[in-house]
Amino acid sequence: MTLYEKITTLYTELTDADFAPDTGTIMLQNDSDGRGDYIKEWNHPTLAQPTQEQLDGVQ
Amino acid sequence: MSTVKSKKLQVGTDATSSNNFTIYQPATPDGTLRIGVGNAENPTEVGQFNANGYKPQQPVAFRAFLGSNQAVSVGVFTKMTFNTEEFDTNSNYDHSTNYRFTPTVAGYYQVDLKAQWVNNGQGLIMVHKNGASYAWGNYPVNGYGSMASALIYMNGSTDYIEGFVYFAANNTVNSNPATTYFNSILIAQA
């Protein structure tokens, strides 16, 4: 499961627009350095950035 | 009228050597006249002339493309792994680790980043400078690619640029070097 899928599973109210380059408040990034996807920016007005524990708990 | 013959001629006698110039023949003559900054004992070359006139220095430029298609996760800004170089005149493009261009000559660079997708879908590409987005490509709802072009000042030491891609739905970047590439050339030193 990708980071995007884990986040949207945790917060089902999120839509593609929340991650979009032009309208989004959440920015996920992958630097192609083997470390995988990560949250680069989280500026959502109402939802808190999930903890690593929360993300790890998503199945 | 007298004739002066010399291998080096210093122009200027300022106490600060960088205020002086030297015109000289290289230690191994090759048909060029060199111009350097500094005193005759140790000039730093800044230009050459040959029988055809001024000989421009080799431009700082690179062009790179993907060695294979690159799969990208939905909703994630992903660095494009341009791991195959067509040319890299000043060895300033890292094609194996960071996939970034860090020119060692300060100035204004024309930068082109283009990508084609395998499937029709929404996506865009971005040129990042020093880790932050700098120039976006087009972002059509439906399409097979995106292109960004920008004129970017680079300081010749720490500044670097990279290419990123974003997909709103599952997609893959096509590695065709004619349609997916990253290139830059120094337009003017500054």
gemmi code that builds the backbone of each chain (N, CA, C; Angstrom):
import gemmi

chains = {
    "A": [
        ("MET", (0.850, -1.197, 0.000), (0.000, 0.000, 0.000), (0.887, 1.249, 0.000)),
        ("THR", (0.582, 2.170, -0.890), (1.403, 3.376, -0.985), (1.048, 4.357, 0.123)),
        ("LEU", (1.911, 5.343, 0.305), (1.658, 6.371, 1.319), (0.353, 7.112, 1.013)),
        ("TYR", (0.142, 7.398, -0.246), (-1.094, 8.079, -0.662), (-2.313, 7.243, -0.263)),
        ("GLU", (-2.232, 5.946, -0.505), (-3.356, 5.061, -0.177), (-3.565, 4.971, 1.335)),
        ("LYS", (-2.474, 4.954, 2.089), (-2.607, 4.903, 3.551), (-3.283, 6.171, 4.074)),
        ("ILE", (-2.875, 7.306, 3.559), (-3.448, 8.575, 4.035), (-4.924, 8.672, 3.670)),
        ("THR", (-5.255, 8.288, 2.460), (-6.655, 8.385, 2.046), (-7.517, 7.305, 2.710)),
        ("THR", (-6.874, 6.263, 3.210), (-7.609, 5.274, 4.007), (-7.881, 5.824, 5.404)),
        ("LEU", (-6.883, 6.503, 5.966), (-7.054, 7.111, 7.292), (-8.081, 8.231, 7.259)),
        ("TYR", (-7.999, 9.037, 6.230), (-8.883, 10.197, 6.098), (-9.692, 10.046, 4.811)),
        ("THR", (-10.822, 9.399, 4.929), (-11.620, 9.113, 3.736), (-12.234, 10.368, 3.123)),
        ("GLU", (-12.253, 11.451, 3.895), (-12.804, 12.688, 3.350), (-11.848, 13.395, 2.378)),
        ("LEU", (-10.606, 12.974, 2.353), (-9.658, 13.605, 1.426), (-9.975, 13.202, -0.004)),
        ("THR", (-9.718, 14.125, -0.909), (-9.924, 13.856, -2.333), (-8.630, 14.142, -3.089)),
        ("ASP", (-8.649, 13.838, -4.371), (-7.464, 14.095, -5.195), (-7.049, 15.565, -5.124)),
        ("ALA", (-8.050, 16.441, -4.975), (-7.749, 17.869, -4.961), (-6.856, 18.252, -3.781)),
        ("ASP", (-6.944, 17.479, -2.704), (-6.118, 17.792, -1.537), (-4.630, 17.540, -1.793)),
        ("PHE", (-4.333, 16.750, -2.813), (-2.944, 16.421, -3.133), (-2.482, 17.087, -4.428)),
        ("ALA", (-3.378, 17.725, -5.112), (-3.076, 18.268, -6.433), (-2.051, 19.401, -6.355)),
        ("PRO", (-1.238, 19.556, -7.385), (-0.194, 20.596, -7.365), (-0.756, 22.004, -7.231)),
        ("ASP", (-1.892, 22.250, -7.841), (-2.397, 23.626, -7.881), (-3.355, 23.958, -6.747)),
        ("THR", (-4.034, 22.959, -6.192), (-5.038, 23.245, -5.166), (-4.765, 22.565, -3.834)),
        ("GLY", (-3.832, 21.674, -3.798), (-3.644, 20.831, -2.622), (-2.999, 21.515, -1.438)),
        ("THR", (-3.247, 20.933, -0.280), (-2.606, 21.401, 0.949), (-1.688, 20.325, 1.524)),
        ("ILE", (-1.642, 19.195, 0.827), (-0.785, 18.089, 1.251), (0.156, 17.762, 0.096)),
        ("MET", (1.434, 17.701, 0.403), (2.410, 17.412, -0.649), (3.223, 16.184, -0.269)),
        ("LEU", (3.090, 15.161, -1.099), (3.882, 13.947, -0.917), (5.020, 13.963, -1.933)),
        ("GLN", (6.159, 13.450, -1.531), (7.300, 13.501, -2.438), (8.102, 12.211, -2.365)),
        ("ASN", (8.778, 11.934, -3.472), (9.701, 10.806, -3.541), (10.937, 11.297, -4.280)),
        ("ASP", (12.085, 11.263, -3.612), (13.313, 11.787, -4.205), (14.079, 10.744, -5.012)),
        ("SER", (13.460, 9.604, -5.227), (14.077, 8.526, -6.018), (15.472, 8.179, -5.485)),
        ("ASP", (15.573, 8.176, -4.185), (16.843, 7.849, -3.531), (16.746, 6.556, -2.719)),
        ("GLY", (15.661, 5.810, -2.941), (15.490, 4.543, -2.241), (14.758, 4.653, -0.918)),
        ("ARG", (14.469, 5.873, -0.484), (13.798, 6.034, 0.820), (12.281, 6.054, 0.692)),
        ("GLY", (11.787, 6.070, -0.526), (10.351, 5.976, -0.733), (9.612, 7.291, -0.586)),
        ("ASP", (8.286, 7.172, -0.561), (7.419, 8.356, -0.461), (7.446, 8.916, 0.966)),
        ("TYR", (7.322, 10.220, 1.061), (7.234, 10.853, 2.380), (6.366, 12.106, 2.295)),
        ("ILE", (5.913, 12.570, 3.460), (5.113, 13.794, 3.512), (6.066, 14.978, 3.551)),
        ("LYS", (6.046, 15.767, 2.497), (6.941, 16.929, 2.473), (6.270, 18.145, 3.117)),
        ("GLU", (4.987, 18.304, 2.825), (4.249, 19.429, 3.420), (2.855, 18.956, 3.813)),
        ("TRP", (2.388, 19.406, 4.958), (1.024, 19.102, 5.403), (0.431, 20.403, 5.932)),
        ("ASN", (-0.421, 20.996, 5.135), (-1.040, 22.271, 5.515), (-2.561, 22.190, 5.488)),
        ("HIS", (-3.090, 20.990, 5.693), (-4.541, 20.836, 5.660), (-5.177, 21.641, 6.799)),
        ("PRO", (-6.250, 22.371, 6.505), (-6.809, 23.280, 7.513), (-7.480, 22.588, 8.700)),
        ("THR", (-7.923, 21.350, 8.532), (-8.647, 20.712, 9.647), (-8.064, 19.357, 10.070)),
        ("LEU", (-7.425, 18.673, 9.180), (-6.914, 17.335, 9.507), (-5.449, 17.398, 9.926)),
        ("ALA", (-5.145, 16.683, 10.996), (-3.766, 16.676, 11.492), (-2.915, 15.701, 10.687)),
        ("GLN", (-1.650, 16.042, 10.567), (-0.748, 15.133, 9.865), (-0.670, 13.813, 10.619)),
        ("PRO", (-0.878, 12.703, 9.939), (-0.853, 11.403, 10.628), (0.542, 11.082, 11.141)),
        ("THR", (0.564, 10.397, 12.253), (1.849, 9.968, 12.804), (2.323, 8.728, 12.061)),
        ("GLN", (3.591, 8.424, 12.235), (4.133, 7.222, 11.603), (3.426, 5.979, 12.143)),
        ("GLU", (3.068, 6.030, 13.418), (2.371, 4.895, 14.024), (1.008, 4.684, 13.362)),
        ("GLN", (0.320, 5.788, 13.123), (-0.978, 5.680, 12.444), (-0.802, 5.103, 11.045)),
        ("LEU", (0.200, 5.590, 10.340), (0.423, 5.108, 8.978), (0.802, 3.626, 8.980)),
        ("ASP", (1.626, 3.250, 9.925), (2.046, 1.843, 9.992), (0.876, 0.929, 10.329)),
        ("GLY", (-0.136, 1.487, 10.995), (-1.278, 0.678, 11.409), (-2.307, 0.457, 10.318)),
        ("VAL", (-2.152, 1.139, 9.216), (-3.117, 0.989, 8.116), (-2.806, -0.282, 7.346)),
        ("GLN", (-3.817, -1.104, 7.202), (-3.640, -2.371, 6.465), (-4.340, -2.304, 5.116)),
    ],
    "B": [
        ("MET", (61.692, 50.894, -36.901), (60.649, 50.174, -36.187), (61.229, 48.859, -35.670)),
        ("SER", (60.997, 48.604, -34.415), (61.545, 47.392, -33.824), (60.461, 46.322, -33.705)),
        ("THR", (60.883, 45.086, -33.605), (59.967, 43.961, -33.441), (60.206, 43.325, -32.077)),
        ("VAL", (59.123, 43.098, -31.355), (59.220, 42.449, -30.055), (58.667, 41.037, -30.173)),
        ("LYS", (59.426, 40.064, -29.791), (58.959, 38.675, -29.820), (58.986, 38.116, -28.404)),
        ("SER", (57.851, 37.557, -27.994), (57.763, 37.049, -26.634), (56.677, 35.990, -26.559)),
        ("LYS", (56.793, 35.096, -25.618), (55.736, 34.090, -25.416), (54.634, 34.601, -24.509)),
        ("LYS", (54.950, 35.617, -23.707), (53.953, 36.168, -22.792), (54.090, 37.683, -22.741)),
        ("LEU", (52.946, 38.315, -22.596), (52.953, 39.765, -22.435), (51.920, 40.132, -21.383)),
        ("GLN", (52.375, 40.691, -20.313), (51.463, 41.111, -19.235), (50.963, 42.511, -19.513)),
        ("VAL", (49.666, 42.685, -19.398), (49.041, 43.993, -19.582), (48.554, 44.453, -18.222)),
        ("GLY", (49.177, 45.476, -17.707), (48.832, 45.973, -16.382), (49.886, 45.599, -15.364)),
        ("THR", (50.084, 46.471, -14.419), (51.096, 46.226, -13.376), (50.525, 46.524, -11.994)),
        ("ASP", (49.220, 46.332, -11.865), (48.576, 46.626, -10.583), (49.099, 45.682, -9.492)),
        ("ALA", (49.085, 46.155, -8.283), (49.541, 45.313, -7.171), (48.623, 44.113, -6.963)),
        ("THR", (47.357, 44.264, -7.337), (46.408, 43.138, -7.271), (46.440, 42.406, -8.605)),
        ("SER", (46.917, 41.185, -8.584), (47.156, 40.479, -9.845), (45.882, 40.294, -10.677)),
        ("SER", (44.730, 40.185, -10.004), (43.490, 39.956, -10.745), (43.059, 41.184, -11.546)),
        ("ASN", (43.738, 42.295, -11.348), (43.455, 43.484, -12.159), (44.296, 43.513, -13.425)),
        ("ASN", (45.205, 42.563, -13.567), (46.086, 42.515, -14.733), (45.680, 41.380, -15.667)),
        ("PHE", (46.091, 41.500, -16.905), (45.841, 40.455, -17.897), (47.159, 40.007, -18.514)),
        ("THR", (47.142, 38.805, -19.058), (48.307, 38.297, -19.764), (47.848, 37.655, -21.065)),
        ("ILE", (48.514, 38.008, -22.152), (48.277, 37.308, -23.408), (49.502, 36.437, -23.648)),
        ("TYR", (49.275, 35.211, -24.064), (50.399, 34.284, -24.092), (50.157, 33.125, -25.051)),
        ("GLN", (51.275, 32.493, -25.390), (51.228, 31.256, -26.161), (51.318, 30.105, -25.168)),
        ("PRO", (50.513, 29.048, -25.322), (50.580, 27.956, -24.347), (51.953, 27.286, -24.353)),
        ("ALA", (52.267, 26.604, -23.260), (53.571, 25.950, -23.126), (53.840, 25.016, -24.296)),
        ("THR", (52.824, 24.322, -24.733), (52.936, 23.513, -25.949), (52.130, 24.224, -27.031)),
        ("PRO", (52.793, 24.925, -27.921), (52.057, 25.712, -28.919), (51.081, 24.855, -29.727)),
        ("ASP", (49.865, 25.377, -29.870), (48.830, 24.630, -30.590), (48.056, 25.520, -31.560)),
        ("GLY", (48.670, 26.643, -31.934), (48.000, 27.520, -32.873), (46.999, 28.454, -32.234)),
        ("THR", (47.037, 28.545, -30.919), (46.114, 29.442, -30.225), (46.873, 30.521, -29.470)),
        ("LEU", (46.198, 31.629, -29.316), (46.651, 32.704, -28.446), (45.724, 32.698, -27.245)),
        ("ARG", (46.296, 32.675, -26.071), (45.479, 32.617, -24.860), (45.437, 33.982, -24.178)),
        ("ILE", (44.339, 34.264, -23.575), (44.189, 35.454, -22.749), (43.870, 34.990, -21.337)),
        ("GLY", (44.603, 35.515, -20.396), (44.366, 35.114, -19.019), (44.284, 36.306, -18.094)),
        ("VAL", (43.628, 36.081, -16.971), (43.590, 37.076, -15.905), (44.728, 36.767, -14.944)),
        ("GLY", (45.449, 37.816, -14.574), (46.552, 37.614, -13.633), (47.877, 37.986, -14.257)),
        ("ASN", (48.886, 37.919, -13.427), (50.224, 38.263, -13.896), (50.792, 37.181, -14.800)),
        ("ALA", (51.834, 37.520, -15.529), (52.415, 36.609, -16.518), (52.913, 35.313, -15.898)),
        ("GLU", (53.267, 35.358, -14.620), (53.793, 34.144, -13.980), (52.716, 33.064, -13.810)),
        ("ASN", (51.454, 33.496, -13.660), (50.417, 32.496, -13.357), (49.034, 32.971, -13.815)),
        ("PRO", (48.849, 33.155, -15.107), (47.537, 33.641, -15.563), (46.483, 32.538, -15.526)),
        ("THR", (45.233, 32.945, -15.317), (44.098, 32.022, -15.403), (43.380, 32.266, -16.718)),
        ("GLU", (43.355, 31.247, -17.559), (42.816, 31.429, -18.906), (41.343, 31.794, -18.897)),
        ("VAL", (41.001, 32.788, -19.706), (39.597, 33.185, -19.843), (39.137, 33.176, -21.293)),
        ("GLY", (40.070, 33.000, -22.232), (39.654, 32.972, -23.633), (40.796, 32.628, -24.558)),
        ("GLN", (40.427, 32.228, -25.786), (41.422, 31.833, -26.776), (41.085, 32.433, -28.141)),
        ("PHE", (42.123, 32.674, -28.915), (41.973, 33.007, -30.326), (42.748, 31.968, -31.118)),
        ("ASN", (42.258, 31.665, -32.309), (43.043, 30.848, -33.228), (43.001, 31.521, -34.597)),
        ("ALA", (43.408, 30.815, -35.645), (43.509, 31.418, -36.973), (42.153, 31.875, -37.502)),
        ("ASN", (41.083, 31.359, -36.932), (39.739, 31.740, -37.381), (39.146, 32.881, -36.557)),
        ("GLY", (39.903, 33.320, -35.574), (39.388, 34.393, -34.731), (39.128, 33.896, -33.324)),
        ("TYR", (38.166, 34.524, -32.648), (37.880, 34.133, -31.268), (37.344, 32.712, -31.224)),
        ("LYS", (37.866, 31.914, -30.331), (37.434, 30.523, -30.186), (36.623, 30.411, -28.908)),
        ("PRO", (35.300, 30.328, -29.032), (34.484, 30.257, -27.820), (34.813, 29.024, -27.001)),
        ("GLN", (34.696, 29.162, -25.699), (34.887, 28.011, -24.837), (33.731, 27.039, -25.051)),
        ("GLN", (34.002, 25.776, -24.779), (32.944, 24.782, -24.929), (31.778, 25.146, -24.008)),
        ("PRO", (30.571, 25.185, -24.520), (29.449, 25.583, -23.681), (29.178, 24.565, -22.582)),
        ("VAL", (28.694, 25.057, -21.463), (28.257, 24.163, -20.394), (26.856, 23.693, -20.758)),
        ("ALA", (26.717, 22.419, -20.988), (25.417, 21.901, -21.429), (25.320, 20.415, -21.108)),
        ("PHE", (24.074, 19.955, -20.932), (23.868, 18.520, -20.784), (22.507, 18.165, -21.367)),
        ("ARG", (22.360, 16.902, -21.702), (21.056, 16.357, -22.089), (20.994, 14.936, -21.569)),
        ("ALA", (19.903, 14.631, -20.887), (19.759, 13.301, -20.305), (18.344, 12.788, -20.522)),
        ("PHE", (18.206, 11.469, -20.461), (16.888, 10.863, -20.601), (16.812, 9.602, -19.741)),
        ("LEU", (15.650, 8.989, -19.714), (15.438, 7.801, -18.889), (15.942, 6.558, -19.613)),
        ("GLY", (16.603, 5.681, -18.864), (17.050, 4.436, -19.453), (15.920, 3.439, -19.630)),
        ("SER", (14.862, 3.611, -18.863), (13.682, 2.749, -18.973), (12.478, 3.522, -18.447)),
        ("ASN", (11.292, 3.012, -18.736), (10.080, 3.676, -18.251), (10.130, 3.817, -16.726)),
        ("GLN", (9.551, 4.906, -16.219), (9.558, 5.135, -14.772), (8.135, 5.134, -14.230)),
        ("ALA", (7.857, 4.150, -13.382), (6.549, 4.093, -12.719), (6.524, 5.093, -11.570)),
        ("VAL", (5.381, 5.734, -11.385), (5.261, 6.791, -10.372), (3.980, 6.568, -9.580)),
        ("SER", (4.072, 6.707, -8.257), (2.889, 6.557, -7.408), (1.943, 7.736, -7.606)),
        ("VAL", (0.660, 7.458, -7.526), (-0.359, 8.502, -7.633), (-0.193, 9.516, -6.502)),
        ("GLY", (-0.323, 10.789, -6.855), (-0.349, 11.837, -5.835), (0.980, 12.159, -5.203)),
        ("VAL", (2.075, 11.697, -5.790), (3.397, 11.913, -5.192), (4.311, 12.629, -6.187)),
        ("PHE", (4.868, 13.738, -5.760), (5.859, 14.424, -6.586), (7.123, 13.565, -6.569)),
        ("THR", (7.473, 13.056, -7.723), (8.552, 12.075, -7.800), (9.668, 12.565, -8.715)),
        ("LYS", (10.886, 12.472, -8.192), (12.018, 12.906, -9.010), (12.198, 11.952, -10.183)),
        ("MET", (12.384, 12.526, -11.340), (12.591, 11.715, -12.529), (14.058, 11.278, -12.587)),
        ("THR", (14.243, 9.988, -12.833), (15.589, 9.409, -12.779), (16.223, 9.413, -14.170)),
        ("PHE", (16.646, 10.582, -14.570), (17.319, 10.709, -15.868), (18.731, 10.141, -15.730)),
        ("ASN", (18.853, 8.875, -16.006), (20.106, 8.170, -15.718), (20.963, 7.897, -16.942)),
        ("THR", (20.565, 8.430, -18.071), (21.332, 8.199, -19.292), (21.659, 9.543, -19.935)),
        ("GLU", (22.939, 9.808, -20.115), (23.360, 11.080, -20.690), (23.623, 10.941, -22.186)),
        ("GLU", (23.190, 11.950, -22.911), (23.594, 12.033, -24.311), (24.882, 12.845, -24.392)),
        ("PHE", (24.934, 13.933, -23.640), (26.190, 14.684, -23.488), (26.134, 15.439, -22.176)),
        ("ASP", (27.313, 15.751, -21.673), (27.459, 16.481, -20.412), (28.830, 17.132, -20.481)),
        ("THR", (28.889, 18.290, -21.117), (30.169, 18.863, -21.536), (31.086, 19.248, -20.395)),
        ("ASN", (30.524, 19.539, -19.253), (31.350, 19.995, -18.133), (31.242, 19.067, -16.921)),
        ("SER", (30.700, 17.867, -17.192), (30.535, 16.860, -16.117), (29.812, 17.445, -14.902)),
        ("ASN", (28.750, 18.182, -15.147), (27.998, 18.822, -14.060), (26.672, 18.122, -13.772)),
        ("TYR", (26.308, 17.136, -14.576), (25.052, 16.433, -14.348), (25.330, 15.090, -13.674)),
        ("ASP", (24.658, 14.840, -12.559), (24.785, 13.586, -11.823), (23.711, 12.624, -12.336)),
        ("HIS", (24.128, 11.632, -13.114), (23.171, 10.721, -13.736), (23.057, 9.392, -12.992)),
        ("SER", (23.694, 9.292, -11.817), (23.690, 8.002, -11.140), (23.138, 8.028, -9.720)),
        ("THR", (23.170, 9.163, -9.055), (22.750, 9.201, -7.647), (21.612, 10.181, -7.401)),
        ("ASN", (21.856, 11.437, -7.693), (20.864, 12.472, -7.360), (20.104, 12.996, -8.575)),
        ("TYR", (20.530, 12.649, -9.758), (19.848, 13.059, -10.990), (19.629, 14.574, -10.993)),
        ("ARG", (20.708, 15.283, -10.733), (20.597, 16.734, -10.668), (21.748, 17.400, -11.426)),
        ("PHE", (21.472, 18.606, -11.874), (22.449, 19.401, -12.611), (22.951, 20.497, -11.684)),
        ("THR", (24.244, 20.488, -11.403), (24.865, 21.469, -10.521), (26.012, 22.117, -11.289)),
        ("PRO", (25.722, 23.115, -12.090), (26.780, 23.696, -12.920), (27.829, 24.418, -12.081)),
        ("THR", (29.059, 24.347, -12.550), (30.169, 24.990, -11.844), (30.537, 26.334, -12.463)),
        ("VAL", (29.746, 26.776, -13.408), (29.932, 28.110, -13.989), (28.672, 28.921, -13.692)),
        ("ALA", (28.835, 30.062, -13.050), (27.685, 30.891, -12.695), (27.111, 31.578, -13.928)),
        ("GLY", (25.793, 31.671, -13.962), (25.174, 32.362, -15.081), (23.720, 31.981, -15.270)),
        ("TYR", (23.201, 32.365, -16.417), (21.799, 32.122, -16.747), (21.715, 30.911, -17.681)),
        ("TYR", (20.888, 29.955, -17.304), (20.772, 28.705, -18.035), (19.357, 28.535, -18.596)),
        ("GLN", (19.309, 28.151, -19.849), (18.044, 27.734, -20.435), (17.823, 26.280, -20.047)),
        ("VAL", (16.659, 25.996, -19.502), (16.359, 24.645, -19.010), (15.083, 24.144, -19.678)),
        ("ASP", (15.124, 22.927, -20.164), (13.949, 22.302, -20.769), (13.732, 20.946, -20.119)),
        ("LEU", (12.502, 20.729, -19.679), (12.117, 19.441, -19.099), (10.834, 18.998, -19.785)),
        ("LYS", (10.864, 17.800, -20.337), (9.699, 17.309, -21.061), (9.488, 15.842, -20.736)),
        ("ALA", (8.232, 15.446, -20.663), (7.928, 14.037, -20.400), (6.651, 13.633, -21.105)),
        ("GLN", (6.631, 12.380, -21.504), (5.445, 11.803, -22.116), (4.984, 10.630, -21.258)),
        ("TRP", (3.650, 10.521, -21.092), (3.108, 9.419, -20.301), (2.802, 8.233, -21.209)),
        ("VAL", (2.736, 7.075, -20.587), (2.346, 5.869, -21.319), (0.843, 5.865, -21.583)),
        ("ASN", (0.073, 6.330, -20.577), (-1.389, 6.315, -20.701), (-1.961, 7.727, -20.649)),
        ("ASN", (-3.083, 7.905, -21.269), (-3.770, 9.190, -21.206), (-4.153, 9.474, -19.751)),
        ("GLY", (-3.871, 10.681, -19.283), (-4.217, 11.006, -17.907), (-3.712, 12.371, -17.511)),
        ("GLN", (-4.050, 12.759, -16.280), (-3.662, 14.071, -15.792), (-2.318, 13.992, -15.063)),
        ("GLY", (-1.421, 14.845, -15.437), (-0.115, 14.888, -14.789), (0.635, 16.135, -15.201)),
        ("LEU", (1.725, 16.403, -14.511), (2.564, 17.532, -14.906), (3.982, 17.278, -14.459)),
        ("ILE", (4.874, 18.068, -14.988), (6.272, 18.005, -14.582), (6.669, 19.353, -14.004)),
        ("MET", (7.708, 19.329, -13.205), (8.191, 20.544, -12.543), (9.713, 20.540, -12.539)),
        ("VAL", (10.272, 21.707, -12.778), (11.698, 21.904, -12.536), (11.836, 22.407, -11.102)),
        ("HIS", (12.614, 21.714, -10.320), (12.908, 22.158, -8.961), (14.297, 22.790, -8.936)),
        ("LYS", (14.400, 23.919, -8.244), (15.718, 24.535, -8.014), (15.988, 24.492, -6.518)),
        ("ASN", (17.083, 23.885, -6.166), (17.496, 23.772, -4.757), (16.387, 23.175, -3.887)),
        ("GLY", (15.675, 22.207, -4.445), (14.688, 21.480, -3.665), (13.293, 22.060, -3.643)),
        ("ALA", (13.080, 23.173, -4.304), (11.752, 23.791, -4.322), (11.291, 23.960, -5.764)),
        ("SER", (9.968, 23.868, -5.969), (9.462, 23.988, -7.334), (9.768, 25.372, -7.892)),
        ("TYR", (10.160, 25.410, -9.140), (10.591, 26.664, -9.763), (9.819, 26.951, -11.042)),
        ("ALA", (9.601, 25.922, -11.854), (8.875, 26.106, -13.112), (7.997, 24.893, -13.365)),
        ("TRP", (6.715, 25.140, -13.602), (5.762, 24.058, -13.856), (5.527, 23.886, -15.350)),
        ("GLY", (5.240, 22.664, -15.704), (4.788, 22.406, -17.052), (3.277, 22.552, -17.121)),
        ("ASN", (2.733, 22.314, -18.284), (1.278, 22.356, -18.430), (0.654, 21.180, -17.673)),
        ("TYR", (-0.612, 21.333, -17.271), (-1.272, 20.348, -16.398), (-2.653, 20.025, -16.945)),
        ("PRO", (-2.707, 19.419, -18.110), (-4.010, 19.137, -18.715), (-4.738, 18.015, -17.995)),
        ("VAL", (-6.065, 18.097, -17.978), (-6.877, 17.045, -17.354), (-6.691, 15.730, -18.111)),
        ("ASN", (-6.677, 15.820, -19.414), (-6.413, 14.657, -20.248), (-5.225, 14.978, -21.145)),
        ("GLY", (-4.302, 14.041, -21.239), (-3.161, 14.283, -22.097), (-2.112, 13.207, -21.925)),
        ("TYR", (-1.072, 13.339, -22.716), (-0.008, 12.339, -22.702), (1.342, 12.943, -22.337)),
        ("GLY", (1.338, 14.164, -21.816), (2.635, 14.699, -21.470), (2.570, 16.114, -20.960)),
        ("SER", (3.734, 16.626, -20.623), (3.853, 17.967, -20.074), (5.251, 18.471, -20.387)),
        ("MET", (5.388, 19.777, -20.495), (6.705, 20.355, -20.786), (6.876, 21.646, -20.025)),
        ("ALA", (8.070, 21.820, -19.447), (8.412, 23.057, -18.740), (9.688, 23.620, -19.331)),
        ("SER", (9.719, 24.931, -19.464), (10.888, 25.618, -19.998), (11.118, 26.860, -19.153)),
        ("ALA", (12.363, 27.120, -18.820), (12.634, 28.262, -17.942), (14.056, 28.760, -18.142)),
        ("LEU", (14.251, 30.014, -17.831), (15.586, 30.606, -17.790), (15.920, 30.765, -16.314)),
        ("ILE", (16.974, 30.115, -15.880), (17.260, 30.024, -14.448), (18.682, 30.491, -14.164)),
        ("TYR", (18.821, 31.352, -13.162), (20.159, 31.755, -12.734), (20.722, 30.691, -11.793)),
        ("MET", (21.951, 30.304, -12.051), (22.633, 29.318, -11.206), (23.940, 29.953, -10.743)),
        ("ASN", (24.254, 29.785, -9.453), (25.404, 30.498, -8.896), (26.752, 29.840, -9.160)),
        ("GLY", (26.750, 28.686, -9.795), (28.023, 28.056, -10.163), (28.685, 27.279, -9.045)),
        ("SER", (28.001, 27.148, -7.917), (28.591, 26.367, -6.823), (27.543, 25.471, -6.156)),
        ("THR", (26.556, 26.070, -5.512), (25.587, 25.272, -4.741), (24.245, 25.092, -5.430)),
        ("ASP", (23.888, 25.940, -6.350), (22.580, 25.842, -6.999), (22.483, 24.574, -7.855)),
        ("TYR", (21.324, 23.928, -7.790), (21.109, 22.746, -8.614), (19.649, 22.681, -9.050)),
        ("ILE", (19.409, 21.942, -10.107), (18.048, 21.750, -10.595), (17.788, 20.258, -10.786)),
        ("GLU", (16.503, 19.904, -10.656), (16.066, 18.523, -10.821), (14.714, 18.528, -11.533)),
        ("GLY", (14.346, 17.383, -12.073), (13.057, 17.260, -12.741), (12.122, 16.362, -11.950)),
        ("PHE", (10.892, 16.825, -11.713), (9.894, 16.048, -10.973), (8.653, 15.840, -11.828)),
        ("VAL", (7.922, 14.791, -11.486), (6.683, 14.483, -12.193), (5.605, 14.163, -11.170)),
        ("TYR", (4.352, 14.471, -11.532), (3.201, 14.213, -10.647), (2.068, 13.641, -11.486)),
        ("PHE", (1.443, 12.578, -10.982), (0.287, 12.006, -11.665), (-0.921, 12.012, -10.732)),
        ("ALA", (-2.078, 12.394, -11.269), (-3.320, 12.362, -10.506), (-3.963, 10.982, -10.559)),
        ("ALA", (-3.497, 10.142, -11.459), (-3.995, 8.764, -11.570), (-2.832, 7.887, -12.014)),
        ("ASN", (-3.027, 6.582, -11.870), (-1.940, 5.668, -12.211), (-1.396, 5.928, -13.604)),
        ("ASN", (-0.072, 6.048, -13.693), (0.542, 6.268, -14.985), (2.039, 5.978, -14.888)),
        ("THR", (2.692, 6.032, -16.043), (4.117, 5.732, -16.143), (4.747, 6.703, -17.136)),
        ("VAL", (5.969, 7.115, -16.833), (6.667, 8.006, -17.753), (7.346, 7.170, -18.823)),
        ("ASN", (7.107, 7.536, -20.052), (7.703, 6.841, -21.190), (9.167, 7.254, -21.333)),
        ("SER", (10.033, 6.287, -21.584), (11.468, 6.583, -21.650), (11.959, 6.984, -23.031)),
        ("ASN", (11.089, 7.106, -23.976), (11.517, 7.506, -25.319), (12.321, 8.811, -25.233)),
        ("PRO", (13.600, 8.800, -25.611), (14.425, 10.011, -25.461), (13.995, 11.172, -26.348)),
        ("ALA", (13.170, 10.881, -27.324), (12.679, 11.966, -28.175), (11.523, 12.719, -27.526)),
        ("THR", (10.891, 12.073, -26.532), (9.713, 12.696, -25.927), (9.867, 12.954, -24.436)),
        ("THR", (10.865, 12.342, -23.812), (11.094, 12.549, -22.375), (12.571, 12.862, -22.179)),
        ("TYR", (12.856, 14.078, -21.759), (14.269, 14.470, -21.631), (14.408, 15.664, -20.688)),
        ("PHE", (15.640, 15.899, -20.304), (16.006, 16.983, -19.398), (17.290, 17.571, -19.952)),
        ("ASN", (17.280, 18.843, -20.300), (18.513, 19.438, -20.827), (18.646, 20.900, -20.394)),
        ("SER", (19.878, 21.376, -20.470), (20.147, 22.753, -20.093), (21.433, 23.208, -20.778)),
        ("ILE", (21.523, 24.519, -21.004), (22.722, 25.101, -21.589), (22.940, 26.490, -21.008)),
        ("LEU", (24.200, 26.802, -20.772), (24.552, 28.133, -20.268), (24.355, 29.162, -21.382)),
        ("ILE", (23.514, 30.143, -21.110), (23.268, 31.201, -22.093), (24.236, 32.349, -21.918)),
        ("ALA", (24.469, 32.739, -20.663), (25.383, 33.850, -20.409), (25.966, 33.734, -19.008)),
        ("GLN", (27.248, 33.918, -18.904), (27.877, 33.935, -17.588), (27.485, 35.205, -16.849)),
        ("ALA", (27.419, 35.090, -15.555), (27.088, 36.276, -14.749), (27.635, 36.101, -13.340)),
    ],
}
model = gemmi.Model(1)
for chain_id, residues in chains.items():
    chain = gemmi.Chain(chain_id)
    for i, (resn, *xyz) in enumerate(residues, 1):
        res = gemmi.Residue()
        res.name, res.seqid = resn, gemmi.SeqId(i, " ")
        for name, pos in zip(("N", "CA", "C"), xyz):
            atom = gemmi.Atom()
            atom.name, atom.element = name, gemmi.Element(name[0])
            atom.pos, atom.b_iso = gemmi.Position(*pos), 0.0
            res.add_atom(atom)
        chain.add_residue(res)
    model.add_chain(chain)
structure = gemmi.Structure()
structure.add_model(model)
structure.setup_entities()
